[in-house]
Amino acid sequence: MLTLQLRELEADGLVVRTVYRQVPPRVDYALTPLGQSLLPVLNEMQWWGDAYAARASGVSAHHSSVWYTATVCHICHILLW
């Protein structure tokens, strides 16, 4: 399932796939400039989702936002480096 989604993102020009011919096999994915242009939109969608989830569960929006910010930074670091 993940491989299929990554291939679709590659076909849409959102990520670039680099295959390393080695043992064990290695494949890296990185955001293209087009993919990076979606980050502000995705950040806003995540913020909305966190705020909604926090409201529904009674968790403070601040706590949810701090967790989200750390997660996004980690994911962006993986994709961009």
Backbone hydrogen bonds, N-H to C=O, Kabsch-Sander energy under -0.5 kcal/mol:
donor,donor_aa,acceptor,acceptor_aa,energy
5,Q,1,M,-2.2
6,L,2,L,-2.7
7,R,3,T,-2.4
8,E,4,L,-2.1
9,L,5,Q,-2.3
10,E,6,L,-2.2
11,A,7,R,-2.6
12,D,8,E,-1.9
13,G,10,E,-1.4
14,L,9,L,-2.7
15,V,9,L,-1.0
16,V,30,A,-2.8
18,T,28,D,-3.0
19,V,17,R,-0.5
20,Y,26,R,-2.9
21,R,19,V,-0.6
22,Q,20,Y,-1.6
26,R,20,Y,-1.2
28,D,18,T,-2.8
30,A,16,V,-1.9
32,T,14,L,-2.2
36,Q,32,T,-2.8
37,S,33,P,-1.6
38,L,34,L,-0.5
38,L,35,G,-1.2
39,L,36,Q,-1.3
42,L,38,L,-2.6
43,N,39,L,-2.9
44,E,40,P,-2.0
45,M,41,V,-2.2
46,Q,42,L,-2.6
47,W,43,N,-2.6
48,W,44,E,-2.4
49,G,45,M,-2.5
50,D,46,Q,-3.0
51,A,47,W,-2.6
52,Y,48,W,-2.6
53,A,49,G,-2.7
54,A,50,D,-2.9
55,R,51,A,-2.3
56,A,52,Y,-2.4
57,S,53,A,-2.2
58,G,54,A,-1.8
59,V,54,A,-0.7
64,S,60,S,-1.9
65,S,61,A,-2.5
66,V,62,H,-2.4
67,W,63,H,-2.0
68,Y,64,S,-2.2
69,T,65,S,-2.7
70,A,66,V,-2.0
71,T,67,W,-2.1
72,V,68,Y,-3.0
73,C,69,T,-2.3
74,H,70,A,-2.0
75,I,71,T,-2.5
76,C,72,V,-3.0
77,H,73,C,-2.2
78,I,74,H,-2.1
79,L,75,I,-2.6
80,L,76,C,-2.8
81,W,77,H,-1.7
